[in-house]
């Protein structure tokens, strides 16, 4: 029971911290940014450990945290694959020019993006333990195309977040691009190559996660509700914050469109599942088939 409450508790603290963000400025805001990333990291890795076990948690840390640091160090040193950029000193200590919290941010949103993609590519009406399409340890038959679809959705789900993240962080001066052209309309200061780099790394990350983490990450259940809530909170709160509090209307629009590819279907799917629970017992038939 405690295991189920821990992710919800961390999520609540994370939400409260993010609510405080637009109400602060300067050093306080930078510290809240660091605190938010650390909380998000603990939430995602902790959830993976509590619900999927050490293998899944270690795989997530290896591909998202380790891979995130490697791609960021490569980017700072060479300009590939994101473009040429430099981090300021406001986000804490650095290693190889990369603030240590940056790989944590990749991990924070990679896990809910993956679980959302799994949920959206799971056949309607299937639930663990129902015996439907049960083959193998995961309890669900998946095809190569299903896996490709999951990787694609998870990639967009993670990379779409950067349409909010990068404009917000650049506006705060946490990093700066040396050559920011060409840029998306309304988002000056950030080259399109940055978003392409996000897509490249995200597809590599998501492609590696399932083989390394094992079959436990190929299905979802009610234990994953905190991660779905995290993803949807990130989406809707980011739209509101950028449009109203941070005065970044262009990134509010771009981010709303980008993350909607996963967030909107996820919200609809979860609402439908609440109205028609898959484990509801079938009603008994009456009439001519009922013995007298």
C-alpha positions as MATLAB code, in Angstrom:
seq = 'XXXXXXXXXXXXXXXXXXXXXXXXXXXXXXXXXXXXXXXXXXXXXXXXXXXXXXXXXXXXXXXXXXXXXXXXXXXXXXXXXXXXXXXXXXXXXXXXXXXXXXXXXXXXXXXXXXXXXXXXXXXXXXXXXXXXXXXXXXXXXXXXXXXXXXXXXXXXXXXXXXXXXXXXXXXXXXXXXXXXXXXXXXXXXXXXXXXXXXXXXXXXXXXXXXXXXXXXXXXXXXXXXXXXXXXXXXXXXXXXXXXXXXXXXXXXXXXXXXXXXXXXXXXXXXXXXXXXXXXXXXXXXXXXXXXX';
ca = [
       0.000    0.000    0.000;
       2.842    2.396    0.866;
       4.388    1.764   -2.544;
       1.245    3.054   -4.224;
       1.244    6.249   -2.169;
       4.891    7.233   -2.618;
       4.612    8.266   -6.306;
       1.462   10.266   -5.605;
       3.171   12.043   -2.724;
       6.200   12.943   -4.846;
       3.893   14.121   -7.627;
       2.019   16.388   -5.205;
       5.266   17.977   -3.998;
       6.408   18.396   -7.608;
       3.165   20.125   -8.577;
       3.387   22.514   -5.630;
       6.980   23.360   -6.563;
       6.034   24.062  -10.168;
       3.127   26.257   -9.098;
       5.629   28.429   -7.207;
       7.858   28.835  -10.281;
       6.061   31.737  -12.021;
       5.676   33.502   -8.683;
       9.453   33.845   -8.229;
      12.418   35.303  -10.119;
      16.209   35.344  -10.227;
      18.144   32.989   -7.983;
      14.992   31.677   -6.311;
      13.534   30.667   -9.661;
      16.767   28.947  -10.673;
      16.769   26.979   -7.423;
      13.152   25.989   -7.956;
      14.097   24.787  -11.433;
      16.776   22.530   -9.976;
      14.419   21.309   -7.250;
      11.729   20.536   -9.818;
      14.083   18.446  -11.931;
      15.377   16.511   -8.922;
      11.828   15.803   -7.736;
      10.791   14.712  -11.215;
      13.810   12.430  -11.437;
      13.103   10.813   -8.087;
       9.461   10.389   -9.062;
      10.146    8.642  -12.378;
      13.052    6.460  -11.280;
      11.317    5.673   -7.989;
       8.139    4.688   -9.807;
      10.071    2.443  -12.196;
      11.773    0.751   -9.238;
       8.602    0.299   -7.172;
       6.415   -0.961  -10.021;
       8.849   -2.754  -12.367;
      11.818   -3.658  -10.179;
      15.562   -2.964  -10.244;
      16.102   -4.044  -13.846;
      13.679   -1.467  -15.238;
      14.965    1.301  -12.971;
      18.596    0.599  -13.853;
      17.743    0.472  -17.554;
      15.963    3.824  -17.307;
      18.938    5.390  -15.535;
      21.377    3.883  -18.044;
      19.640    4.976  -21.229;
      18.045    8.250  -20.094;
      20.446    9.574  -17.458;
      23.659    8.095  -18.834;
      22.621    8.544  -22.441;
      21.312   12.029  -21.705;
      24.630   13.116  -20.232;
      26.561   11.602  -23.140;
      24.473   13.319  -25.828;
      24.585   16.646  -23.988;
      28.369   16.456  -23.539;
      28.694   15.662  -27.226;
      26.402   18.559  -28.088;
      28.313   21.088  -25.976;
      31.664   19.921  -27.344;
      30.806   19.542  -31.040;
      27.431   21.153  -31.742;
      25.985   17.790  -32.831;
      23.124   16.883  -32.841;
      21.370   19.938  -31.369;
      23.479   22.846  -32.596;
      26.084   25.001  -30.865;
      25.093   26.135  -27.370;
      26.483   26.890  -23.922;
      25.001   26.485  -20.444;
      25.129   29.292  -17.920;
      26.173   28.635  -14.338;
      22.687   29.094  -12.885;
      21.701   25.421  -12.948;
      24.368   24.187  -10.577;
      27.654   22.307  -11.004;
      28.767   21.089  -14.414;
      30.660   18.139  -15.789;
      32.102   18.437  -19.302;
      30.184   21.696  -19.646;
      26.829   20.058  -18.819;
      24.897   20.926  -15.627;
      24.407   17.721  -13.691;
      20.641   18.204  -13.540;
      20.237   18.150  -17.336;
      20.451   14.337  -17.722;
      18.000   14.080  -14.831;
      15.491   16.112  -16.833;
      15.716   13.675  -19.758;
      14.945   10.827  -17.346;
      12.124   12.667  -15.610;
       9.970   12.888  -18.747;
      11.248    9.861  -20.665;
       9.534    7.404  -18.310;
       5.992    8.866  -18.413;
       6.330    9.380  -22.176;
       7.163    5.688  -22.591;
       4.315    4.502  -20.365;
       1.860    6.779  -22.160;
       2.925    5.263  -25.481;
       2.492    1.743  -24.094;
      -0.972    2.619  -22.823;
      -2.013    4.045  -26.175;
      -0.764    1.025  -28.142;
      -2.344   -1.568  -25.862;
      -5.481   -3.129  -27.412;
      -8.733   -1.773  -26.041;
     -10.354   -4.025  -23.483;
      -7.143   -5.734  -22.401;
      -6.110   -5.743  -18.763;
      -3.450   -7.708  -16.882;
      -4.855  -10.955  -15.571;
      -7.851  -11.096  -17.906;
      -6.380  -13.898  -19.992;
      -6.979  -11.970  -23.204;
      -4.244  -12.439  -25.804;
      -2.020  -13.910  -23.096;
       1.320  -15.051  -24.506;
       4.618  -14.808  -22.673;
       5.612  -13.178  -19.387;
       4.111   -9.808  -20.241;
       0.696  -11.373  -20.741;
       0.082   -9.591  -24.011;
       0.997  -10.395  -27.602;
       2.793   -7.539  -29.343;
       4.043   -7.389  -32.921;
       7.028   -5.665  -34.438;
       4.760   -2.928  -35.728;
       3.310   -2.416  -32.260;
       6.795   -1.846  -30.889;
       7.614    0.552  -33.714;
       4.443    2.485  -32.960;
       5.298    2.641  -29.281;
       8.784    3.923  -29.952;
       7.418    6.538  -32.355;
       4.755    7.750  -29.912;
       7.170    7.815  -26.988;
       9.669    9.732  -29.122;
       7.129   12.403  -30.004;
       5.829   12.413  -26.434;
       9.290   13.245  -25.094;
      10.532   15.527  -27.885;
       7.265   17.484  -27.922;
       7.975   18.567  -24.348;
      10.992   20.528  -25.552;
       8.698   22.886  -27.442;
       7.825   24.147  -23.963;
      11.132   23.535  -22.220;
      13.671   25.181  -24.514;
      11.859   28.514  -24.997;
      11.281   28.749  -21.246;
      14.884   27.983  -20.304;
      16.352   30.224  -22.991;
      14.117   33.079  -21.831;
      15.562   32.594  -18.327;
      19.123   32.628  -19.678;
      19.935   29.103  -18.489;
      21.514   28.334  -21.872;
      22.169   30.255  -25.059;
      22.491   29.240  -28.703;
      25.456   30.518  -30.704;
      23.631   30.236  -34.022;
      19.854   30.199  -33.662;
      18.876   30.114  -37.328;
      16.732   28.834  -38.849;
      14.177   28.933  -36.054;
      10.513   28.043  -35.755;
       8.122   30.979  -36.302;
       7.639   32.833  -33.035;
      10.499   31.011  -31.289;
      13.638   33.065  -32.003;
      16.845   32.155  -30.268;
      16.446   28.378  -30.736;
      17.482   26.621  -33.958;
      15.316   23.976  -35.578;
      18.322   21.652  -35.313;
      17.684   21.519  -31.558;
      14.284   19.906  -32.016;
      15.656   17.511  -34.628;
      18.372   16.542  -32.164;
      15.727   15.856  -29.531;
      13.897   13.574  -31.951;
      17.118   11.718  -32.775;
      18.107   11.078  -29.189;
      14.548   10.331  -28.099;
      14.160    7.588  -30.716;
      17.485    6.051  -29.663;
      16.482    6.222  -25.993;
      13.062    4.668  -26.510;
      14.424    1.978  -28.827;
      16.928    0.877  -26.176;
      14.620    1.074  -23.156;
      12.369   -1.916  -23.854;
      15.152   -4.457  -24.613;
      17.188   -3.403  -21.589;
      14.283   -3.039  -19.143;
      12.563   -6.294  -20.050;
       8.927   -7.323  -20.610;
       7.671   -5.614  -17.449;
       7.769   -2.250  -19.223;
       5.655   -3.491  -22.129;
       2.368   -3.330  -20.195;
       0.637   -0.777  -17.978;
      -1.905   -0.973  -15.177;
      -3.393    1.146  -12.403;
      -0.007    1.494  -10.717;
       0.980    3.789  -13.579;
      -1.737    6.359  -12.917;
       0.736    8.757  -11.238;
       2.870    8.775  -14.394;
      -0.124    9.448  -16.605;
      -1.119   12.246  -14.245;
       2.425   13.630  -14.424;
       2.382   13.662  -18.220;
      -1.023   15.311  -18.456;
      -0.198   17.818  -15.702;
       2.999   18.752  -17.556;
       1.036   19.293  -20.746;
      -1.894   21.328  -19.463;
       0.072   23.315  -16.871;
       2.728   24.198  -19.454;
       0.130   25.524  -21.884;
      -1.375   27.665  -19.121;
       1.957   28.856  -17.723;
       3.414   29.845  -21.096;
       0.241   31.531  -22.290;
      -0.584   33.451  -19.102;
       2.184   33.621  -16.512;
       5.436   33.444  -18.492;
       4.196   35.531  -21.423;
       5.475   33.086  -24.026;
       2.414   32.706  -26.271;
       4.288   31.218  -29.234;
       5.756   28.351  -27.208;
       2.331   27.831  -25.624;
       0.956   27.166  -29.114;
       3.878   25.111  -30.414;
       4.032   23.033  -27.249;
       0.278   22.555  -27.157;
       0.361   21.150  -30.684;
       3.492   19.045  -30.221;
       2.630   17.311  -26.959;
      -1.038   16.965  -27.950;
      -0.067   14.068  -30.221;
       0.285   11.947  -27.076;
      -1.425   13.965  -24.329;
      -4.854   14.320  -25.944;
      -5.291   10.643  -26.933;
      -3.993    9.654  -23.497;
      -6.552   11.837  -21.738;
      -9.366   10.479  -23.902;
      -8.254    6.883  -23.375;
      -8.098    7.281  -19.610;
     -11.506    8.945  -19.463;
     -13.070    6.165  -21.521;
     -11.460    3.529  -19.313;
     -12.943    5.134  -16.201;
     -16.408    5.035  -17.747;
     -16.107    1.451  -19.002;
     -13.786   -0.490  -16.703;
     -12.424   -3.544  -18.457;
     -12.784   -5.729  -15.371;
     -16.513   -5.110  -14.963;
     -18.256   -8.513  -14.791;
     -20.511   -9.297  -17.717;
     -24.239   -9.239  -16.889;
     -26.077  -12.560  -16.865;
     -28.384  -13.160  -19.783;
     -32.076  -13.556  -19.119;
     -35.017  -14.803  -21.147;
     -35.165  -17.964  -23.210;
     -31.614  -18.975  -22.261;
     -32.391  -18.935  -18.529;
     -33.421  -22.329  -17.126;
     -36.946  -22.453  -15.734;
];
